[in-house]
Amino acid sequence: MAKIKKVPMRKCIGCNENKPKKELIRVVKNKDGEIFLDETGRKNGRGAYICFNNECLEKAIKSKALNRAFEMQIENTTYDELRESINLLKKQ
């Protein structure tokens, strides 16, 4: 009998849907409190996952989901950087 490889699932903090980890993008808060997108999914720090679209990011911003996930107040400039990063990655 062949073993079926288990697909790692993560929950999007915007739409609250469980999806395969590869379909989501990881947002990381490192020890210095910096928040950025982790394209590799392997960087050190606290991670939260979000769908690869602006709608989920906007839902997460509106519900303050990132603030809760990282237990800190997140600046608007950080949200702008996340929007830009998602748009750049979409074009690739």
C-alpha positions in Angstrom: 0.0 0.0 0.0 1.4 3.4 -1.0 1.6 6.1 1.6 -0.4 9.2 0.8 1.5 12.3 1.6 -0.4 14.6 3.9 -0.8 18.2 2.6 -0.1 20.8 5.2 -3.1 23.0 5.7 -3.2 26.6 7.1 -6.0 29.0 7.8 -6.1 32.4 6.1 -6.6 35.2 8.6 -8.6 37.1 6.1 -11.3 34.7 5.0 -10.8 32.0 7.7 -10.7 29.2 5.1 -8.3 26.3 5.5 -6.2 25.9 2.4 -3.0 24.1 1.4 0.0 25.9 2.7 1.4 26.4 -0.8 -1.7 28.4 -1.8 -1.2 30.9 1.0 1.5 33.5 1.6 3.1 33.9 5.0 3.4 37.1 6.9 6.1 37.1 9.5 6.9 39.2 12.6 10.5 38.8 13.6 12.2 39.4 17.0 12.7 43.1 16.2 9.0 43.6 15.6 9.4 44.0 11.8 6.5 42.6 9.7 7.1 41.4 6.2 6.1 38.8 3.6 8.0 35.5 3.7 8.1 34.1 0.2 10.0 31.0 1.2 7.8 30.2 4.2 10.9 29.4 6.3 12.0 32.6 7.9 12.3 32.8 11.7 9.5 34.5 13.6 5.8 34.4 14.3 3.8 33.6 11.2 0.3 34.2 9.9 -1.1 33.1 6.6 -3.2 35.0 4.1 -4.6 34.2 0.7 -2.8 35.5 -2.3 -5.2 38.4 -3.0 -6.0 41.9 -1.8 -9.6 41.1 -0.7 -8.3 38.8 2.1 -5.7 41.3 3.1 -8.4 44.0 3.4 -10.6 41.7 5.5 -7.7 41.0 7.8 -7.0 44.7 8.1 -10.6 45.6 8.8 -11.0 42.9 11.4 -7.5 43.7 12.9 -6.6 40.0 12.5 -2.9 40.8 12.1 -2.9 42.9 15.2 -4.3 39.9 17.1 -2.0 37.3 15.5 1.1 39.3 16.3 -0.2 40.9 19.5 0.8 44.4 18.6 -0.5 47.5 16.8 0.3 47.4 13.1 1.1 50.7 11.3 -0.7 51.7 8.1 2.7 51.9 6.4 3.2 48.2 7.1 -0.2 47.4 5.5 0.8 49.5 2.5 4.0 47.5 2.1 2.1 44.2 2.4 -0.3 45.4 -0.4 2.6 46.3 -2.6 4.3 43.0 -2.0 1.2 41.0 -2.9 0.7 43.0 -6.1 4.4 42.5 -7.1 4.2 38.7 -6.4 1.0 38.4 -8.4 2.8 39.9 -11.5 5.6 37.3 -11.3 
